[in-house]
Amino acid sequence: MTDKKYIAAIDEGTTSARCIIFDHDGEIVSVGQMEFEQIFPQKGWVEHNPIEIWDCVRRVIGEALADADLAPSDLVALGITNQRETTIVWDKNTGEPVYNGIVWQDTRTAGICRQLAGDDGIYKYQKKTGLPLSSYSSGPKIKWILDNVDGAREKAENGDLLFGTPDTWLLWHLTGGANPEGDDATVHATDVTNASRTLLMDITTMQWDEELCDAMGIPMSMLPEIRPSSGDFGKVRGRSNLADVPITGILGDQQAATFGQLCFQPGEAKNTYGTGLFLLMNTGTEPKFSEHGLITTVCYQIGDDKPVYALEGSVAMGGSLVQWLRDNLKMIPNAASCDKLAETVADNGGVYFVPAFSGLLAPRWRDDARGVIVGLTRYANRGHIARSVLEATAYQTRELVDAMVADSGVKLTELKVDGGMVKSKPLMQFQADLLDVPVIRPQVAETTALGAAYAAGLHVGYWENVDELKANWNEDKRWNPDMESAERDRLFSEWNKAVERTYGWEE
């Protein structure tokens, strides 16, 4: 036990759940982490068991508290960050999901999106939502569940079903669930960042849009209340191992990482190398709409302040490609082995891996694309394939950066990075070479959880303002570019040839 006070953050990601406890300096005090099952029922489908996620979250909270020998009274607040577009629909009377969570990577709703687009095309609702019509977003996933799960639509129309992305699912259970006790008051809410990923919220009003809900046949009674990212979300139920801790921050994972990287000024950007790749640039308090395949999203909102917007580029396959190499091909025993294997060769040997497993997201938005490995010869070996896996991450990031520079008119001078893949030295060096700018990793690389902690702490006065947060940011490692421009251009040209080979695989 200690007299010091701390902030906890739940980071519910695509492959694992974590609870991280931070001190006032933004340093990690303890971590609890647990992986959960990835479910692939058929081609293009990706699902999670929401009950398993909730079980994992409860366990990692206990692990983090035990590891640091802390009690709930040692925590001043809790923040939540989460995989975003993943869609959970459950019965509010029982707390039971009517179907597995449909993960953001899932492509089963591509047909629904084409129907919604009609002759107007995928940017039909862009000015209202900031998003193209894509299987990426939550709204079409809700429609699929209501259309395909027996009895779901009837229950929804009767007001018995609730929708939420994982933050809402966890918040609902943390605050009491279907059977609140005593002073518990179950909260069904989300924040502006997660709501902005549904295709159902008007990003100028921060409210659910009746026209969009009607177009997808979604009863508005299912939808959670939309609140600021840093604000009041109730308190943890009494029977929890975080009993009575106030929940005061919620952000989608990539917005949380942007917050944790302290990108508070327009033009500041970060890239997260996680399950997917996500580049966000702060664009200020007015939304800017991309002409180069990026999306417009809400970056954060602190209390009653104006919401801040961002341009975002999203890539479906980043670290999950390394995971695929490990789990599906059994080529490596762990992620670190990918680096070692890649370092056995001097270059990619002409091999390019385009991981369009779930189609291509930004900036190309091709649902019809599927993964390819090109340039194979008898010379190619496992080392070249491992290297091509790492390089694919850097090439996809280069595409996002080029689009962002074209939209903003601001030349990138450096790139702040975070996420699990930033431990890879060969990847970070190749990224610096390909972008021709320094790549900078902070001392605390867990910026997603840190961002949720910062949002929670600001609301309760644990940190007074964002200026106080800036003192916590410290550089850990910097990679400077070291590649001739002719070689950089040659490699990127070859990559583009490879990407074009992925088109048209799905009707």
N, C-alpha and C positions, 0 to 999 in steps of 0.2 A: 504493500500500500504506500501511497505517496501523497503529499500535499499539492504537487503539481497537477495541472489540468491539461487535458488532451482533447484532440478531435479524432473521431473515427469516420472512416469512409468505407462504404460497401461498393465494390467494383464488380458488377455482374457482367462479365464479358461473354464472348461467343463460345469459348471453350472451357472457361473456368470461372469460379466465383472466388472473390477475395475480400477480406476485411483487413484494412491497413489503418493503423493508429499512428498519428503524427503529433509531434510537439509544436511549440510556438514558433520554432525556427524552420518549420516545414520538413524536419528530419523524420525518417521512419523509426518508430519505436518498436513495432512488432507487426507481423504479417500472418494471416491465416489464409490458406489457399487450397482449393479442391477442384479437380476437373470433373466435368459431367459428360454424359453420353451425347455423341452426335448421331442423330438418327437419319438414315437415308432410305426412305421407303421405296422410292423408285427414282428413275433418272430425272435429275433437276429438282428433286424435292429435298429439303433440309429442315429437320424438325428438332425441337427440344421438348423434354418432359418438364412442364412448369413445376410440378410437385417436387421433382428431383432438384430443380434449381432452388426452390424454397428450402428444402432440406439442407442443401450444400451451404446456403447463406447462413442458416442458423448454426451450422457446425463451424464455419470459418470465423464467425463472430466469437464463439466460445474459445476457439484456438488462439485468436489474436489477444483476447483478454487474458487467458491463462499464461501465454508466453511472456507477457509483460507484467503479470501479477497485478492486474488492475480490476477494479470494480466499476459498475455503471456510474457510480457517483464521481469517479475520476474523469468522466467525459462530459464536456460542456455541450456537445452537439454531435449529430450524425448527418453525414452527407451520403447521397446515393448517386452513382453513375452506372450506366448500363449500355449494353448493345441496344441500338436504337430500333429500327423498324420492325423488329421481331414482334409478332402479333399473338396475344393471348386473349381468349374469350372464355369466361367462366360464369358459373351460376352463382349469383350473389347470395342465395339462400343456403348453399352448401359449401361454397368455396372451391368446388370441383371444376376443373377445366372441361369444356365440352369437346375439346380436341387438343392435340399437342400444339405447342407454340410453333408457328410457322416463321422460320428464321429469315432474316433480311436477305440472305443469299439465295433463297428459294425462288425458282423461276416459274412455278406452276400457274401464276396469274398473268403470264404474258398475253394469253388470248383475251382475258378480261380487259387488259389495258388497251389492246388493239381495238376492241369493241367500243370502249369509252372514247378513244381518240377519234374514231370515225374518219371522216374526210379532213378534219381539222389538224390531224397529226399529233405527235406526242407532246407538243408544247401548248396544247389547248388550254390548260389551266396554269401556265407558268406565271403570268402576271399576278394571279391570286395566291398561288401556293409557293412559287419559286422553284417548283419541281417539274420535271418531265413526267409523262405517264409511263411508268416503268414498274415492273414486278418488284422492284426494290422497296417501294413504299407500303405502308401498313393498310391503307384504305382498301385496295383490291384484295388483300389477304383476308380482311374481315368479311368482305362480300363472298369470297370463296367459302369460308366456314359456314356462313349463313345459308348459302346455296347448296352445300354438299353434306352437311352433317344433319342427320335425321332429327327433326324437332327443333333445330337451332333457331330457325327464323321465327317460328311461332313463339318460342320462349323470349326471343329478343323483342318482338312486337308487344308481348305482354309485360315488358319491363323487367324480366328476370335475369337477363344476361348483362355482363359488364365486359368492356374491352379495356385493355391496357397494353402498353409496351412493358418490358420487364420492370422498369422503375415503378410503374403503377401497381403491378402485380405484387411486388415486394412491399410497397408502402401500405397497400390494403391489408396484407397479412401482418405486417409489423405493428400496425395501429389497432389491431383487434380482429380482423377477418370477419367471418360469418357469425362468430359467437363472441362478441366483445364482453368483457367482464368489468364490473365496477365502474371506474371512471374512464375506461377505454372508450374512444370514439373513433370508429373505423373511418379512414379517409380514403376516398376514391378521387385521386387527383394526379396530375402530371405537371411538368413545367413547360414553358414556352418552347424550349429547344426540342424536346421529344415530340410535342404536338406538331411542330413545324415539319416533321418527317412523315406525316400520315397521309398527305394529300387531302386532308379534310379541314385544315385550319387556314384562315385568311391571314397572311403574314403581316398585313398592315393593321388589322384590328386586334390580332391575338385572340380571336374567337373562332369557334367551330362554325363552318359555313353550311347553311341549310341546303343550298343548291348542290354543293358537292356531295353531301350526305344523301340527298335524294337521288342523285345520279348513280350512286353505288348501292342504293337500297339499304342504307344503314340507319336504324333508328337512333336519334340523337340521345335518347335515354341511356344508351350503352356507354357514352363517352365520358371520360373523367373531366373534372374541373381543371381549367388551365390556370396555373399560378406562376409568379416570377421564379427564376432559377434560385435566387437567394431570398428565402422568405419562410413563412410558417407552413409546415406540412404535418402538424400534429406532434404527438409524442409516442414513443414505443410502448406497446401494451405492458401491463403489469407483470404478466407471467413470462416475459422474455428475459434473456441474459443481458439485455440492454434496457431494462425496465425504466420507464419514465424519462429516458434521454430524449430531448427535443430533436426532431428531424427538420433541419432548416436549410437544406440545400439539395437540389436535384438538377442534374444536367445529363444530356446524352453524352456518351463516352468521348466523342471527338470534340464536342464543345467543351467538355470538362478538361480535356488535354490542352486545348487552346487557352483556357482559363489558367490552368496550372503552369503553362509556359509564359504566362503574364503578357499575352498578346492583347493589350488593352487599347492600343492606339491603331487607328486606321493604317493599313499597309503592313502591319506586323503579321507574320505567318508562322505556322508550324506544320510538320508532317509526322504523323503517327504510323509506325511500322508494327502493326498488330496482326490479327487474323486477316484483315484487309489493310489497305493503305488509304489514309485520309489526310488531305492537304486542305487547311483552312486559312483564309486571310480575313482579318478584321476589316470591314468596310465602313464602320461607323453606324450612325443612327438612322440612315436612310438605306433601304434595300437597293442593291445594284443587280441588274439582271445580265446574265452572261450571253455573249454571242458566240462563244467558243466551247460549248458543251458542259460548262460547269453549272452547279445549282446554287440557288440563293437560299440561305437558311438563317434562322435566328441563332446568333452566337451565344448570347446570354442576356439576362435581365436581372439587375440587382434592385430588389424592393420595388419602389414606385418610380425608379428612374426609367427613362426611355429604353426600350429594347435596343440591343446592338446586333447588327447583322454581319454575315460573313458570306464570302464566296467559298464554295467547297468543291473539291474534286475527290470522288470516291472510287476506289478500286476493290473488287471483291476478293481477290486472291493475293495475299501477301505471305504472312507467316503460315497460313493454312496450306500453302503450296509445299513448304518444308514438312509440315505435318503429313501431307499426302505422300510425300516421298518416304517418310518414316512408316506410316501405318498401312498404306495401300501397296507400295512397291517393296517395303521392307529393305530398302537400300541403305538406310542409316538407322542406328539405334536411338539417336536423340538429335536435337537441333544443332548442338555444338559440333557434331560429327559432319554436318553439311559443310561447315567452314573448313574443317580439316581436309575433307575430300576435295573441295573446290581448290584448296591451296596446293594440291598435288599437280596441278596443271598451270601453265603460264597464261593461258587465255581460254576462251570458250570453244576453240577448235572449230569455229563456224556453226556451232549449235545454238539455236534460239528456242526458248520455251515460252509460248504464249498461253498463260493459264486462264483461258476464257471458259472455265468450268461452269460458270453461271452466266454466260454471255459476257459482254463488255459493258462496264458502267462508264463513268466519265473518262475522257471527253467524247467517246465514240457512240455510246448508248446503242449497242447492237445486241438485242436479245437472241438473234439467230446465230451468234458466234459460239464456237466450242474450241476447247483447248487443242493445241498442236505442238509438236516438237519438230522443227525443220532443220535442215542442214546436216543431217546425219550421214556419216561416211564410215568406212571400216576403221578409220583413225579414231573416231569418237569413243570415249570410255566413260566410266562412272564419274570421274572427276569433271569431265566436260559437262555432263548432265547436271551435276551438283552446282557447278559454276553458273550454268544457264538459269537455274532456279533462282539463285541470288541476284543475278543480273536482271532477270525479269522484273524484280521489284524496283530496281533503279530505273529501268526503261519506262515503266508505267508512271513512276514519279516524275520523270522528265516530261512526259506528255501532259501531266497535270500542271506542272510549273509553266510550261510554254503557253498553255491555255490561260492561266492566271495572269501572266505577264501581258498577254494580248488583250485581256479584258480590262485590266487595271491601268495599263500604261506605265507601270512601275517595274523597273528592272530589279530582279532578285539580287541581293548583295550577300546574303548568307541564308542558311536554312537551319532552323532549330528542329531537332528531331527527338522522338521519344518512342516508347513501345519496346516490346521484347526483342525485336530484330536488331535494335541499335547496339546490341552486344557484339554483333558480327563485324569485325574489323575489315574483312575484305569487301563486304557489302558497303559499309560507310565510305571506304576509300573510293570504290567504284562510283558511288553516288556523287561524291565531290568531283570526281573526274568528269562525269557525264553532264553535270550541271555547270561546271566551271566556276563554282563558288565554294567557300568553306562550309562544311557541315559540322554543326555544333551540338554536342550532347551535354545536358545538364547533369549536375551531381546527383540529383534525385530524378531518376528516369521514370518513376511511377507517376507521371504528371497527370494521368487520367484520374486516379484516386485523389491525388493532391488537389486538383481543381475542384472536385466535389467537396473536399475538406475546407478549402478556402471559401467556397460559396456558403457553406454552412457556418463557418466561423465568423464571417463578416456580419451575418445577420444577428448573431448573439454578442457581438462586440469583442470576440476573442482576438481578432485583428480589427483595428480601427478603420482602415481604408486600404485601397489597392496599393498606395505608396508604401505602406508597411510591408506588404507582400513582396515587393520588388527587392527588398533587402535580403530575402531568403534565396533568391536565384543565384546559383553559382555554376560556372562552366566546369565540366569534368574533362572533356576531350574534344579536340578540334581536328578535323581532317581537311587538309588543303588540297586543291586539285593539282594533279601532276600528269597530265595527258596532253599530247599535241592536238590542236584543233582539228587537223585532217583526220586523225584516227577517231576522234569523238564523232565527227560527222559521218564517217564510214560506218561505224557501229550502229548509230541511230538510224541510218538509212536501211541497213540490213534488218534491223528490228521492225521497221515499218513494213518492209516486204513480208516479213513473217506474220505480222498482225493481219495483213490483208488475206492471208491464206485461211484465216479462221472464219471468214464470213460465209453465211449461207448454209450452214450445216443443219440448222433446224428450220422447218417451214413455219 
